[in-house]
C-alpha cells in the first residue's frame, strides 16, 4: 500500500526498467517463441504488458478529470464475464496484427505517458483510493512481476542465439 504518488512512481519506473531491454533485441529475436516463456515471443510480451499499461493510462486520463473511471468498471465487468484467457488472447491477436515498428513505438511511449498522467491525477483519486491504487498496482508493478521470468527467458534465449 502506497501513501504517496512519488513512491509508487519511483517503484514503477524501476520495475519497468528491465523490460526496456526488449528494445535492444532484433526483430528476429523479438519474433522468436521461447518455450521457457510459456511459448511467448518478446513481441508478444511487449504487446501484452503494454496493452494493460494502456488500460491503466485510459483509467488515469479519466481520473485526471473525474472521480470515477468508466474504463475501470468496464474492464472489470468484462474480465468477470469473459475471463482473462479470452481477453488476453484478443490482446495477443490485436498486437500480433500490428507492425513490429509500431509495437516498439508504443512500448517506448505508453509507460512514460502513464507515469506522466499519474502525476496530474489527484492523489485522492488513486493513491488514497484503495480500489484505484490496486488497479494501477495490478496493471504495472504486479504485472511486471508476473512476467519477469518470461522477460528473463526471452532475453536469455536472445543472448544464446546471438
ZIQUI-V846123 format. One record per pair of residues at least 24 apart in sequence whose C-alpha atoms are under 6 Angstrom apart, sorted by the first residue. I is the first residue (numbers start at 1). J is the second residue. If there is no record, write none. Layout:
I;J  I;J
This chain:
12;141  29;158  36;153  37;150  37;153  47;95  52;139  57;114  64;121
